[in-house]
């Protein structure tokens, strides 16, 4: 819309722009087209648009034949957009974006996020929609310029800080361009900027303890002008000179002088990550079984997997008191299906070990807990289970999960319905054994889907 059209439309629908809602409407049509071009939209995309306003971007996204979920807090604007477009590919959601659950989007195959983010809630929205694990493959944020500079900053710059590192540890951020205040009505007090964010491959960086890294960064930037060695006490870093030498930074450095890889190296110096072999020891032996799960002999892991021999495994689904299921993302070090999503815990039955014994061991090794487990069902060995006979167990936990970072990349609780949609939309995200377990589990519980087994 042109500026004159925006003024007239707002008057017709009785809307006076509200500063606290960040209601500044884009009236530069060439700029709107350029913004949409940066999203590289295809008809296969499911676009989540926050704060569509009068539809300056919505119209162009629909012209690209994408499916658009527009989230608009102002009821009058939401109703206007429904009437203006009345499009089969437009879904309007008249809610506060902070109340939206992004996990729902796992049921969509390819999700992108576009938003002209209100300045007063930009930090909260960023944290919410960039939280890991995320179903979103690309974020295109229009933010206050100062915030955009902080997200995309490089070391040794004024904008570089704890927020920069918090976002960049899991994402790549590109500052695309400054957006002048003059292209909005009403004109905001400061300029905006467009940033493009994409997920970072976790293998780009060293494995590390996210919580420790966050703590170090917060301490480091608590007094920007102080040297890090004065902020990080000897109790945290006993030998600072050695840490600086290993990290490749000046012992007198301040927080803003360390790059993200150097911060991670510092965290790993404090708490070294002793990477286990994750059950891939050459001497580990599995029972080789026949089609009736009777033991024929024992063989090394490499022989069993290399020759697709029938063997045994367990999968465990841990539920919380809300009935949500904990899923883990497999370690990058796994010999099969690294970084795929899987059951709460899982593992092979080793020589002279029963299914029940294996289930208890895996639960302790991977999640650090001991809970009562119930056998749910048994899956027959097949190509879909990697030739594993699988006993599936379930258990419930209140709290206290302690995921082993050497076994698990990350993990989270999900409602069963969201997992079901995720499995249907993106089966390639999961280890094949889990897919078979989940399908069988869901068929069994569906008659009483609200009641955990």
Residue, then its C-alpha position, 0 to 999 in steps of 0.5 A: x500500500x502507498x502512504x495515502x492508502x495506509x492512512x485511509x485504510x486505518x481510518x476506515x477500520x478505526x485503527x490509530x497506530x499503537x506505539x506499545x504494539x509496534x504498529x508502524x506500517x511499511x509503505x515502500x512497495x519496492x522495499x517490501x518486494x526486496x524483503x520477500x526476495x530475501x526469504x527465497x520463497x517457494x510454493x513448498x514453504x510454510x511462512x510464519x509472519x509475525x505482525x503482518x499489519x495491513x499485509x504489505x508482506x503478506x500479499x507478496x508472500x501469497x503471490x509466491x504461492x506460499x502457505x502463510x500463517x499470519x499472527x496478529x495481536x490486534x483483532x481489528x487488523x486480523x479481521x481486516x486481513x481476513x477480509x482483504x485476502x480471503x485466500x486458501x493459503x492464508x491462515x490468520x491467528x489472532x493471538x499474541x505471538x509470545x503465546x504461540x507454541x513454535x513446536x506445532x511447526x514440526x508438523x510442517x515440512x519446510x518452515x520460514x519465519x518473517x517478521x517486523x518485530x515490535x521493538x518492545x518485545x523483540x528480545x522475548x520473541x527472539x528467544x522464543x522463536x530461536x529456541x532449540x530445537x527449532x522446526x524453522x529453517x530460516x528467519x528474516x527479522x526486521x528489528x531495531x537497528x541497534x538490536x540487529x547490530x548486536x545479533x550480527x556483531x563480530x568480536x572487538x566491536x561495540x555491539x558484540x556481547x552476550x546476546x551475540x554469542x547466545x544467538x550465534x552459538x546455534x545460528x548464523x546471522x547476516x545483517x542485510x541492510x538498514x531500513x530507514x524510519x522514513x519508510x514507515x507510518x507512523x515514522x518510528x524514532x530510530x532506524x530498523x534493519x533486516x537480518x537473515x538467520x539460519x541454523x548452524x550445523x552443530x558440527x561446525x563448533x566443538x562440542x561443549x557445555x551450553x550452560x557453562x558457556x552461557x555462565x562464562x559469557x554472562x560473567x565476562x560481559x558483566x563489566x565490559x571494560x575489565x579484563x576477563x582474568x579479573x572477572x573469572x576467578x581462580x576457582x573458575x579458571x585455576x591457570x589463566x595463562x594456560x587457558x589463554x595459551x590454549x585458547x589463542x588469546x591475550x591473557x589481558x583480553x576483555x570479553x569482547x576480544x574473544x571469538x565464539x570458538x575461543x569462548x568454547x575453547x575456554x569452556x572446554x578448558x574448564x570442563x573438558x569433554x571426555x568423548x566416549x566411544x558411545x558403545x563403539x568399542x571394537x571388543x563389544x560383542x552382541x548376541x546374533x539371533x535367528x528369526x525367532x530371537x534365539x541366540x545363535x552366537x556372539x559377534x563384534x559390533x562391526x561384524x553385526x552391523x557390517x553384515x546386517x545380522x539380526x541382534x537385540x536392542x531396547x528403546x525407552x520412552x520417558x514421559x513427564x507428568x504432563x504426558x509429554x515424551x522426552x526425545x533425544x538427538x543422537x550424538x554426532x559421534x554415533x556410528x549409525x544415524x548421528x544427529x537424528x532424533x530418537x527415543x528417550x534412551x536406546x541401546x544394544x543388548x550386549x553378550x550375556x545381558x537381558x533386555x531388562x538389564x540393558x534397559x536399566x543400564x541405558x537409562x542410567x548411562x544416557x539420562x542418569x535416572x532410575x525409574x520403574x519401567x514397563x514393557x510395552x511391546x516387542x518389534x520383530x527384526x526387519x530392515x526397518x529396525x536395522x535388523x534389531x529385535x526391539x523391546x520398547x519400555x515406558x517410564x515416568x519421571x517427575x524431574x531430574x533428567x541428567x542427559x549425558x552430553x557424551x551420548x546425547x546432543x540435545x533433548x526435549x519433552x514434546x506432546x505426543x500429538x506434536x511428535x506424531x505430526x513431526x514424524x509424518x512431515x519429516x521422517x528423515x529427522x529420525x532414526x529408523x528404529x524410533x520410527x517403527x517404535x513410535x508407530x507401534x506405540x502410538x497404535x497401542x495408545x491411540x484408543x486412550x491417547x490421553x493416558x500414558x502407558 
